[in-house]
C-alpha cells in the first residue's frame, strides 16, 4: 500500500514539475485558462507540501498536545497552514 502512495506522490510531483515548463504554462495562458492553471498549480504544491510540513512538525515537535480541554487524543502537527499559505504565495 505504501508503494502506491509513493508512486502517486511521484506522479503528482512530475505533474507539478510539468506545470513549471514554459510551453505548458504558455498553453494555459494562450487558451484563456489562466485561472485553471493557477488553481491546478496551487493545489499540487499544497498537496505535495502538506506531508512535508507534517513530517517537519513531528520532527521538530511543533505539535498540539492533548489535554482534558481538547478534543484530539493524539498530538496534532501544527505546520499544515505553512504549506497552504506557501501554495498561494
Backbone atoms as SQL, in Angstrom:
CREATE TABLE atoms (id INTEGER PRIMARY KEY, chain TEXT, resi INTEGER, resn TEXT, atom TEXT, x REAL, y REAL, z REAL);
INSERT INTO atoms VALUES
  (1, 'A', 1, 'UNK', 'N', 0.825, -1.197, 0.000),
  (2, 'A', 1, 'UNK', 'CA', 0.000, 0.000, 0.000),
  (3, 'A', 1, 'UNK', 'C', 0.866, 1.257, 0.000),
  (4, 'A', 2, 'UNK', 'N', 2.001, 1.208, 0.691),
  (5, 'A', 2, 'UNK', 'CA', 2.864, 2.370, 0.760),
  (6, 'A', 2, 'UNK', 'C', 3.484, 2.676, -0.605),
  (7, 'A', 3, 'UNK', 'N', 3.747, 1.625, -1.401),
  (8, 'A', 3, 'UNK', 'CA', 4.340, 1.849, -2.717),
  (9, 'A', 3, 'UNK', 'C', 3.371, 2.587, -3.641),
  (10, 'A', 4, 'UNK', 'N', 2.058, 2.306, -3.542),
  (11, 'A', 4, 'UNK', 'CA', 1.079, 3.035, -4.341),
  (12, 'A', 4, 'UNK', 'C', 1.049, 4.507, -3.951),
  (13, 'A', 5, 'UNK', 'N', 1.180, 4.774, -2.672),
  (14, 'A', 5, 'UNK', 'CA', 1.191, 6.153, -2.197),
  (15, 'A', 5, 'UNK', 'C', 2.425, 6.882, -2.726),
  (16, 'A', 6, 'UNK', 'N', 3.568, 6.198, -2.696),
  (17, 'A', 6, 'UNK', 'CA', 4.801, 6.793, -3.196),
  (18, 'A', 6, 'UNK', 'C', 4.702, 7.064, -4.691),
  (19, 'A', 7, 'UNK', 'N', 4.162, 6.115, -5.436),
  (20, 'A', 7, 'UNK', 'CA', 4.000, 6.299, -6.880),
  (21, 'A', 7, 'UNK', 'C', 3.073, 7.478, -7.159),
  (22, 'A', 8, 'UNK', 'N', 2.018, 7.607, -6.370),
  (23, 'A', 8, 'UNK', 'CA', 1.101, 8.732, -6.538),
  (24, 'A', 8, 'UNK', 'C', 1.780, 10.066, -6.308),
  (25, 'A', 9, 'UNK', 'N', 2.601, 10.152, -5.255),
  (26, 'A', 9, 'UNK', 'CA', 3.308, 11.397, -4.981),
  (27, 'A', 9, 'UNK', 'C', 4.324, 11.708, -6.070),
  (28, 'A', 10, 'UNK', 'N', 4.980, 10.696, -6.598),
  (29, 'A', 10, 'UNK', 'CA', 5.939, 10.917, -7.683),
  (30, 'A', 10, 'UNK', 'C', 5.219, 11.435, -8.926),
  (31, 'A', 11, 'UNK', 'N', 4.071, 10.859, -9.240),
  (32, 'A', 11, 'UNK', 'CA', 3.309, 11.321, -10.400),
  (33, 'A', 11, 'UNK', 'C', 2.803, 12.749, -10.211),
  (34, 'A', 12, 'UNK', 'N', 2.351, 13.071, -9.008),
  (35, 'A', 12, 'UNK', 'CA', 1.894, 14.440, -8.747),
  (36, 'A', 12, 'UNK', 'C', 3.052, 15.428, -8.798),
  (37, 'A', 13, 'UNK', 'N', 4.214, 15.020, -8.292),
  (38, 'A', 13, 'UNK', 'CA', 5.391, 15.882, -8.363),
  (39, 'A', 13, 'UNK', 'C', 5.800, 16.101, -9.818),
  (40, 'A', 14, 'UNK', 'N', 5.701, 15.057, -10.628),
  (41, 'A', 14, 'UNK', 'CA', 6.006, 15.204, -12.054),
  (42, 'A', 14, 'UNK', 'C', 5.012, 16.156, -12.717),
  (43, 'A', 15, 'UNK', 'N', 3.747, 16.059, -12.333),
  (44, 'A', 15, 'UNK', 'CA', 2.742, 16.973, -12.872),
  (45, 'A', 15, 'UNK', 'C', 3.014, 18.415, -12.482),
  (46, 'A', 16, 'UNK', 'N', 3.419, 18.621, -11.235),
  (47, 'A', 16, 'UNK', 'CA', 3.753, 19.977, -10.791),
  (48, 'A', 16, 'UNK', 'C', 4.983, 20.481, -11.531),
  (49, 'A', 17, 'UNK', 'N', 5.957, 19.600, -11.729),
  (50, 'A', 17, 'UNK', 'CA', 7.147, 19.988, -12.485),
  (51, 'A', 17, 'UNK', 'C', 6.815, 20.319, -13.929),
  (52, 'A', 18, 'UNK', 'N', 5.882, 19.576, -14.510),
  (53, 'A', 18, 'UNK', 'CA', 5.458, 19.837, -15.884),
  (54, 'A', 18, 'UNK', 'C', 4.792, 21.208, -15.991),
  (55, 'A', 19, 'UNK', 'N', 4.084, 21.602, -14.960),
  (56, 'A', 19, 'UNK', 'CA', 3.438, 22.921, -14.985),
  (57, 'A', 19, 'UNK', 'C', 4.453, 24.061, -14.935),
  (58, 'A', 20, 'UNK', 'N', 5.682, 23.774, -14.477),
  (59, 'A', 20, 'UNK', 'CA', 6.741, 24.788, -14.478),
  (60, 'A', 20, 'UNK', 'C', 7.270, 25.052, -15.889),
  (61, 'A', 21, 'UNK', 'N', 7.100, 24.100, -16.790),
  (62, 'A', 21, 'UNK', 'CA', 7.646, 24.233, -18.140),
  (63, 'A', 21, 'UNK', 'C', 6.978, 25.413, -18.848),
  (64, 'A', 22, 'UNK', 'N', 7.786, 26.292, -19.440),
  (65, 'A', 22, 'UNK', 'CA', 7.205, 27.484, -20.082),
  (66, 'A', 22, 'UNK', 'C', 6.193, 27.176, -21.184),
  (67, 'A', 23, 'UNK', 'N', 6.392, 26.086, -21.925),
  (68, 'A', 23, 'UNK', 'CA', 5.452, 25.762, -23.002),
  (69, 'A', 23, 'UNK', 'C', 4.081, 25.385, -22.443),
  (70, 'A', 24, 'UNK', 'N', 4.065, 24.645, -21.344),
  (71, 'A', 24, 'UNK', 'CA', 2.794, 24.237, -20.733),
  (72, 'A', 24, 'UNK', 'C', 2.094, 25.450, -20.131),
  (73, 'A', 25, 'UNK', 'N', 2.869, 26.258, -19.423),
  (74, 'A', 25, 'UNK', 'CA', 2.293, 27.469, -18.832),
  (75, 'A', 25, 'UNK', 'C', 1.757, 28.397, -19.928),
  (76, 'A', 26, 'UNK', 'N', 2.524, 28.552, -20.995),
  (77, 'A', 26, 'UNK', 'CA', 2.092, 29.397, -22.105),
  (78, 'A', 26, 'UNK', 'C', 0.828, 28.884, -22.763),
  (79, 'A', 27, 'UNK', 'N', 0.700, 27.558, -22.867),
  (80, 'A', 27, 'UNK', 'CA', -0.501, 26.980, -23.464),
  (81, 'A', 27, 'UNK', 'C', -1.729, 27.323, -22.636),
  (82, 'A', 28, 'UNK', 'N', -1.628, 27.178, -21.303),
  (83, 'A', 28, 'UNK', 'CA', -2.756, 27.525, -20.434),
  (84, 'A', 28, 'UNK', 'C', -3.123, 29.001, -20.588),
  (85, 'A', 29, 'UNK', 'N', -2.111, 29.861, -20.640),
  (86, 'A', 29, 'UNK', 'CA', -2.371, 31.295, -20.730),
  (87, 'A', 29, 'UNK', 'C', -2.921, 31.663, -22.110),
  (88, 'A', 30, 'UNK', 'N', -2.441, 30.979, -23.157),
  (89, 'A', 30, 'UNK', 'CA', -2.857, 31.298, -24.518),
  (90, 'A', 30, 'UNK', 'C', -4.324, 30.962, -24.768),
  (91, 'A', 31, 'UNK', 'N', -4.791, 29.851, -24.231),
  (92, 'A', 31, 'UNK', 'CA', -6.180, 29.466, -24.491),
  (93, 'A', 31, 'UNK', 'C', -7.153, 30.065, -23.474),
  (94, 'A', 32, 'UNK', 'N', -6.637, 30.897, -22.570),
  (95, 'A', 32, 'UNK', 'CA', -7.517, 31.599, -21.645),
  (96, 'A', 32, 'UNK', 'C', -7.837, 30.852, -20.366),
  (97, 'A', 33, 'UNK', 'N', -7.034, 29.862, -20.030),
  (98, 'A', 33, 'UNK', 'CA', -7.253, 29.093, -18.803),
  (99, 'A', 33, 'UNK', 'C', -6.251, 29.470, -17.713),
  (100, 'A', 34, 'UNK', 'N', -5.981, 30.748, -17.583),
  (101, 'A', 34, 'UNK', 'CA', -5.018, 31.211, -16.586),
  (102, 'A', 34, 'UNK', 'C', -5.448, 30.825, -15.173),
  (103, 'A', 35, 'UNK', 'N', -6.720, 30.980, -14.865),
  (104, 'A', 35, 'UNK', 'CA', -7.201, 30.660, -13.513),
  (105, 'A', 35, 'UNK', 'C', -7.170, 29.166, -13.256),
  (106, 'A', 36, 'UNK', 'N', -7.435, 28.383, -14.280),
  (107, 'A', 36, 'UNK', 'CA', -7.345, 26.928, -14.144),
  (108, 'A', 36, 'UNK', 'C', -5.900, 26.519, -13.852),
  (109, 'A', 37, 'UNK', 'N', -4.958, 27.155, -14.544),
  (110, 'A', 37, 'UNK', 'CA', -3.537, 26.884, -14.301),
  (111, 'A', 37, 'UNK', 'C', -3.164, 27.214, -12.859),
  (112, 'A', 38, 'UNK', 'N', -3.571, 28.382, -12.394),
  (113, 'A', 38, 'UNK', 'CA', -3.240, 28.797, -11.027),
  (114, 'A', 38, 'UNK', 'C', -3.866, 27.872, -9.991),
  (115, 'A', 39, 'UNK', 'N', -5.105, 27.471, -10.214),
  (116, 'A', 39, 'UNK', 'CA', -5.780, 26.560, -9.299),
  (117, 'A', 39, 'UNK', 'C', -5.075, 25.209, -9.263),
  (118, 'A', 40, 'UNK', 'N', -4.771, 24.660, -10.415),
  (119, 'A', 40, 'UNK', 'CA', -4.108, 23.363, -10.504),
  (120, 'A', 40, 'UNK', 'C', -2.720, 23.409, -9.885),
  (121, 'A', 41, 'UNK', 'N', -1.970, 24.456, -10.186),
  (122, 'A', 41, 'UNK', 'CA', -0.617, 24.588, -9.649),
  (123, 'A', 41, 'UNK', 'C', -0.643, 24.740, -8.127),
  (124, 'A', 42, 'UNK', 'N', -1.529, 25.581, -7.617),
  (125, 'A', 42, 'UNK', 'CA', -1.630, 25.777, -6.164),
  (126, 'A', 42, 'UNK', 'C', -2.048, 24.497, -5.457),
  (127, 'A', 43, 'UNK', 'N', -2.993, 23.763, -6.044),
  (128, 'A', 43, 'UNK', 'CA', -3.419, 22.501, -5.453),
  (129, 'A', 43, 'UNK', 'C', -2.266, 21.512, -5.377),
  (130, 'A', 44, 'UNK', 'N', -1.526, 21.364, -6.468),
  (131, 'A', 44, 'UNK', 'CA', -0.424, 20.402, -6.473),
  (132, 'A', 44, 'UNK', 'C', 0.663, 20.780, -5.474),
  (133, 'A', 45, 'UNK', 'N', 1.005, 22.056, -5.398),
  (134, 'A', 45, 'UNK', 'CA', 2.024, 22.490, -4.440),
  (135, 'A', 45, 'UNK', 'C', 1.554, 22.240, -3.017),
  (136, 'A', 46, 'UNK', 'N', 0.312, 22.575, -2.717),
  (137, 'A', 46, 'UNK', 'CA', -0.226, 22.362, -1.371),
  (138, 'A', 46, 'UNK', 'C', -0.294, 20.878, -1.040),
  (139, 'A', 47, 'UNK', 'N', -0.760, 20.061, -1.987),
  (140, 'A', 47, 'UNK', 'CA', -0.900, 18.623, -1.766),
  (141, 'A', 47, 'UNK', 'C', 0.451, 17.966, -1.524),
  (142, 'A', 48, 'UNK', 'N', 1.485, 18.442, -2.193),
  (143, 'A', 48, 'UNK', 'CA', 2.816, 17.863, -2.020),
  (144, 'A', 48, 'UNK', 'C', 3.544, 18.435, -0.803),
  (145, 'A', 49, 'UNK', 'N', 3.253, 19.678, -0.435),
  (146, 'A', 49, 'UNK', 'CA', 3.960, 20.302, 0.682),
  (147, 'A', 49, 'UNK', 'C', 3.367, 19.942, 2.042),
  (148, 'A', 50, 'UNK', 'N', 2.104, 19.563, 2.099),
  (149, 'A', 50, 'UNK', 'CA', 1.475, 19.248, 3.379),
  (150, 'A', 50, 'UNK', 'C', 2.126, 18.067, 4.092),
  (151, 'A', 51, 'UNK', 'N', 2.409, 16.941, 3.422),
  (152, 'A', 51, 'UNK', 'CA', 3.103, 15.855, 4.132),
  (153, 'A', 51, 'UNK', 'C', 4.507, 16.253, 4.596),
  (154, 'A', 52, 'UNK', 'N', 5.179, 17.117, 3.829),
  (155, 'A', 52, 'UNK', 'CA', 6.497, 17.585, 4.250),
  (156, 'A', 52, 'UNK', 'C', 6.388, 18.440, 5.514),
  (157, 'A', 53, 'UNK', 'N', 5.399, 19.322, 5.550),
  (158, 'A', 53, 'UNK', 'CA', 5.188, 20.161, 6.734),
  (159, 'A', 53, 'UNK', 'C', 4.801, 19.307, 7.934),
  (160, 'A', 54, 'UNK', 'N', 4.004, 18.286, 7.694),
  (161, 'A', 54, 'UNK', 'CA', 3.607, 17.381, 8.782),
  (162, 'A', 54, 'UNK', 'C', 4.822, 16.647, 9.347),
  (163, 'A', 55, 'UNK', 'N', 5.680, 16.161, 8.468),
  (164, 'A', 55, 'UNK', 'CA', 6.897, 15.484, 8.916),
  (165, 'A', 55, 'UNK', 'C', 7.828, 16.411, 9.678),
  (166, 'A', 56, 'UNK', 'N', 7.955, 17.652, 9.202),
  (167, 'A', 56, 'UNK', 'CA', 8.804, 18.613, 9.912),
  (168, 'A', 56, 'UNK', 'C', 8.220, 18.942, 11.278),
  (169, 'A', 57, 'UNK', 'N', 6.908, 19.057, 11.366),
  (170, 'A', 57, 'UNK', 'CA', 6.270, 19.354, 12.653),
  (171, 'A', 57, 'UNK', 'C', 6.522, 18.231, 13.648),
  (172, 'A', 58, 'UNK', 'N', 6.440, 16.997, 13.185),
  (173, 'A', 58, 'UNK', 'CA', 6.703, 15.869, 14.084),
  (174, 'A', 58, 'UNK', 'C', 8.169, 15.808, 14.475),
  (175, 'A', 59, 'UNK', 'N', 9.049, 16.086, 13.521),
  (176, 'A', 59, 'UNK', 'CA', 10.488, 16.010, 13.811),
  (177, 'A', 59, 'UNK', 'C', 10.922, 17.081, 14.807),
  (178, 'A', 60, 'UNK', 'N', 10.425, 18.293, 14.638),
  (179, 'A', 60, 'UNK', 'CA', 10.830, 19.405, 15.498),
  (180, 'A', 60, 'UNK', 'C', 9.868, 19.637, 16.661),
  (181, 'A', 61, 'UNK', 'N', 8.935, 18.706, 16.870),
  (182, 'A', 61, 'UNK', 'CA', 7.993, 18.737, 17.996),
  (183, 'A', 61, 'UNK', 'C', 7.120, 19.993, 18.007),
  (184, 'A', 62, 'UNK', 'N', 6.690, 20.420, 16.836),
  (185, 'A', 62, 'UNK', 'CA', 5.745, 21.534, 16.734),
  (186, 'A', 62, 'UNK', 'C', 4.359, 20.904, 16.681),
  (187, 'A', 63, 'UNK', 'N', 3.887, 20.468, 17.842),
  (188, 'A', 63, 'UNK', 'CA', 2.657, 19.695, 17.948),
  (189, 'A', 63, 'UNK', 'C', 1.718, 20.319, 18.974),
  (190, 'A', 64, 'UNK', 'N', 0.444, 20.084, 18.787),
  (191, 'A', 64, 'UNK', 'CA', -0.559, 20.461, 19.779),
  (192, 'A', 64, 'UNK', 'C', -0.863, 19.204, 20.585),
  (193, 'A', 65, 'UNK', 'N', -0.418, 19.194, 21.822),
  (194, 'A', 65, 'UNK', 'CA', -0.571, 18.007, 22.659),
  (195, 'A', 65, 'UNK', 'C', -1.953, 17.987, 23.310),
  (196, 'A', 66, 'UNK', 'N', -2.538, 16.808, 23.420),
  (197, 'A', 66, 'UNK', 'CA', -3.883, 16.717, 24.009),
  (198, 'A', 66, 'UNK', 'C', -3.874, 17.002, 25.511),
  (199, 'A', 67, 'UNK', 'N', -4.948, 17.548, 25.974),
  (200, 'A', 67, 'UNK', 'CA', -5.193, 17.703, 27.410),
  (201, 'A', 67, 'UNK', 'C', -6.704, 17.576, 27.617),
  (202, 'A', 68, 'UNK', 'N', -7.178, 17.626, 28.836),
  (203, 'A', 68, 'UNK', 'CA', -8.616, 17.389, 29.079),
  (204, 'A', 68, 'UNK', 'C', -9.558, 18.365, 28.368),
  (205, 'A', 69, 'UNK', 'N', -9.082, 19.564, 28.021),
  (206, 'A', 69, 'UNK', 'CA', -9.959, 20.547, 27.378),
  (207, 'A', 69, 'UNK', 'C', -10.012, 20.414, 25.857),
  (208, 'A', 70, 'UNK', 'N', -9.202, 19.522, 25.293),
  (209, 'A', 70, 'UNK', 'CA', -9.119, 19.406, 23.836),
  (210, 'A', 70, 'UNK', 'C', -9.795, 18.140, 23.350),
  (211, 'A', 71, 'UNK', 'N', -10.177, 18.144, 22.099),
  (212, 'A', 71, 'UNK', 'CA', -10.927, 17.033, 21.525),
  (213, 'A', 71, 'UNK', 'C', -10.018, 15.889, 21.088),
  (214, 'A', 72, 'UNK', 'N', -8.841, 16.215, 20.529),
  (215, 'A', 72, 'UNK', 'CA', -7.988, 15.172, 19.973),
  (216, 'A', 72, 'UNK', 'C', -7.269, 14.384, 21.064),
  (217, 'A', 73, 'UNK', 'N', -6.979, 13.117, 20.739),
  (218, 'A', 73, 'UNK', 'CA', -6.353, 12.210, 21.704),
  (219, 'A', 73, 'UNK', 'C', -4.885, 11.955, 21.414),
  (220, 'A', 74, 'UNK', 'N', -4.417, 12.339, 20.244),
  (221, 'A', 74, 'UNK', 'CA', -3.011, 12.163, 19.877),
  (222, 'A', 74, 'UNK', 'C', -2.444, 13.537, 19.513),
  (223, 'A', 75, 'UNK', 'N', -1.126, 13.722, 19.649),
  (224, 'A', 75, 'UNK', 'CA', -0.530, 15.006, 19.264),
  (225, 'A', 75, 'UNK', 'C', -0.800, 15.329, 17.791),
  (226, 'A', 76, 'UNK', 'N', -1.175, 16.566, 17.527),
  (227, 'A', 76, 'UNK', 'CA', -1.548, 17.002, 16.185),
  (228, 'A', 76, 'UNK', 'C', -0.515, 17.993, 15.655),
  (229, 'A', 77, 'UNK', 'N', 0.036, 17.751, 14.452),
  (230, 'A', 77, 'UNK', 'CA', 1.008, 18.688, 13.868),
  (231, 'A', 77, 'UNK', 'C', 0.373, 20.054, 13.599),
  (232, 'A', 78, 'UNK', 'N', 1.170, 21.104, 13.785),
  (233, 'A', 78, 'UNK', 'CA', 0.647, 22.462, 13.645),
  (234, 'A', 78, 'UNK', 'C', 1.169, 23.222, 12.423),
  (235, 'A', 79, 'UNK', 'N', 1.981, 22.609, 11.572),
  (236, 'A', 79, 'UNK', 'CA', 2.580, 23.345, 10.461),
  (237, 'A', 79, 'UNK', 'C', 1.844, 23.181, 9.131),
  (238, 'A', 80, 'UNK', 'N', 0.658, 22.611, 9.129),
  (239, 'A', 80, 'UNK', 'CA', -0.075, 22.430, 7.878),
  (240, 'A', 80, 'UNK', 'C', -0.446, 23.736, 7.210),
  (241, 'A', 81, 'UNK', 'N', -0.676, 24.759, 7.996),
  (242, 'A', 81, 'UNK', 'CA', -1.015, 26.064, 7.432),
  (243, 'A', 81, 'UNK', 'C', 0.117, 26.691, 6.651),
  (244, 'A', 82, 'UNK', 'N', 1.347, 26.326, 6.991),
  (245, 'A', 82, 'UNK', 'CA', 2.500, 26.846, 6.253),
  (246, 'A', 82, 'UNK', 'C', 2.459, 26.339, 4.813),
  (247, 'A', 83, 'UNK', 'N', 2.106, 25.079, 4.632),
  (248, 'A', 83, 'UNK', 'CA', 2.008, 24.512, 3.283),
  (249, 'A', 83, 'UNK', 'C', 0.891, 25.184, 2.490),
  (250, 'A', 84, 'UNK', 'N', -0.222, 25.434, 3.127),
  (251, 'A', 84, 'UNK', 'CA', -1.351, 26.076, 2.442),
  (252, 'A', 84, 'UNK', 'C', -0.992, 27.514, 2.074),
  (253, 'A', 85, 'UNK', 'N', -0.400, 28.252, 2.994),
  (254, 'A', 85, 'UNK', 'CA', -0.012, 29.633, 2.709),
  (255, 'A', 85, 'UNK', 'C', 1.072, 29.684, 1.638),
  (256, 'A', 86, 'UNK', 'N', 1.990, 28.731, 1.678),
  (257, 'A', 86, 'UNK', 'CA', 3.047, 28.685, 0.672),
  (258, 'A', 86, 'UNK', 'C', 2.531, 28.388, -0.721),
  (259, 'A', 87, 'UNK', 'N', 1.454, 27.653, -0.816),
  (260, 'A', 87, 'UNK', 'CA', 0.915, 27.331, -2.136),
  (261, 'A', 87, 'UNK', 'C', 0.263, 28.546, -2.791),
  (262, 'A', 88, 'UNK', 'N', -0.149, 29.517, -2.005),
  (263, 'A', 88, 'UNK', 'CA', -0.754, 30.719, -2.559),
  (264, 'A', 88, 'UNK', 'C', 0.263, 31.825, -2.813),
  (265, 'A', 89, 'UNK', 'N', 1.447, 31.678, -2.269),
  (266, 'A', 89, 'UNK', 'CA', 2.474, 32.724, -2.412),
  (267, 'A', 89, 'UNK', 'C', 3.148, 32.691, -3.766);
